[in-house]
Amino acid sequence: MDPKQIAKQMIAFNKAAFDNNFSAMNSLHEQTERLINKFWEKSPMFPEEGKKAISEWIKTYKKGCEDFKNTVDDNFKKVEDFFAEKK
């Protein structure tokens, strides 16, 4: 089998594995976020500024995850393009 083809298959496998794992972690995060938000709605003991701080933290986390995913996708694309150019 052609080494170039093997490399392409390895890249495709790793990209699929990353996408599936990232999706699973993202789903877990969203479920946890919904659970925490329901808890906050019912909890009179948690101060409002604490809720705002946690909300900002969650927004920052989501932005970081999006940036990370975009960076990984860009790098997979660069590697795929590299092997597509080689002949």
C-alpha positions in Angstrom: 0.0 0.0 0.0 1.1 3.5 -0.8 2.7 5.3 2.3 0.9 8.5 1.3 -2.4 6.7 1.4 -1.6 5.2 4.8 -0.8 8.7 6.2 -4.1 10.1 4.8 -6.0 7.3 6.5 -4.2 7.8 9.8 -5.0 11.6 9.6 -8.6 10.9 8.9 -8.8 8.4 11.8 -7.2 10.8 14.2 -9.5 13.7 13.1 -12.6 11.5 13.5 -11.4 10.4 17.0 -10.8 14.0 18.0 -14.1 15.2 16.6 -16.0 12.4 18.5 -14.2 13.0 21.8 -14.6 16.8 21.5 -18.3 16.4 20.8 -18.7 14.1 23.8 -16.9 16.4 26.1 -19.0 19.4 24.8 -22.2 17.5 25.4 -21.1 16.6 29.0 -20.3 20.3 29.6 -23.7 21.5 28.3 -25.5 19.0 30.5 -23.5 20.1 33.5 -24.2 23.7 32.7 -27.9 23.1 32.5 -27.8 21.3 35.9 -25.9 24.1 37.5 -28.2 26.8 36.1 -31.2 25.0 37.5 -29.5 24.7 40.9 -28.7 28.5 40.8 -32.3 29.4 40.0 -33.5 27.5 43.1 -30.7 28.6 45.5 -31.3 31.9 47.4 -28.0 31.5 49.2 -25.8 32.0 46.2 -25.1 35.7 45.7 -25.9 37.4 42.5 -22.3 38.6 41.9 -21.2 35.0 42.3 -23.7 33.9 39.6 -22.4 36.6 37.3 -18.8 35.6 37.9 -19.5 31.9 37.1 -21.5 33.0 34.1 -18.5 34.9 32.7 -16.2 32.0 33.5 -18.5 29.7 31.5 -18.5 32.1 28.6 -14.7 32.3 28.7 -14.5 28.5 28.8 -16.8 28.2 25.8 -14.8 30.7 23.8 -11.6 28.8 24.7 -13.1 25.5 23.5 -14.2 27.1 20.2 -10.7 28.6 19.7 -9.1 25.2 20.5 -11.4 23.3 18.1 -10.8 25.9 15.3 -7.0 25.6 15.8 -7.1 21.8 15.7 -9.3 21.8 12.6 -7.0 24.3 10.9 -4.0 22.1 11.7 -5.7 19.0 10.4 -6.5 20.9 7.2 -2.9 21.9 6.8 -1.7 18.3 7.2 -4.3 17.1 4.8 -3.3 19.7 2.3 0.4 18.8 2.8 -0.3 15.2 1.9 -2.6 16.2 -1.0 0.3 18.3 -2.6 2.9 15.5 -2.3 3.1 13.3 -5.4 
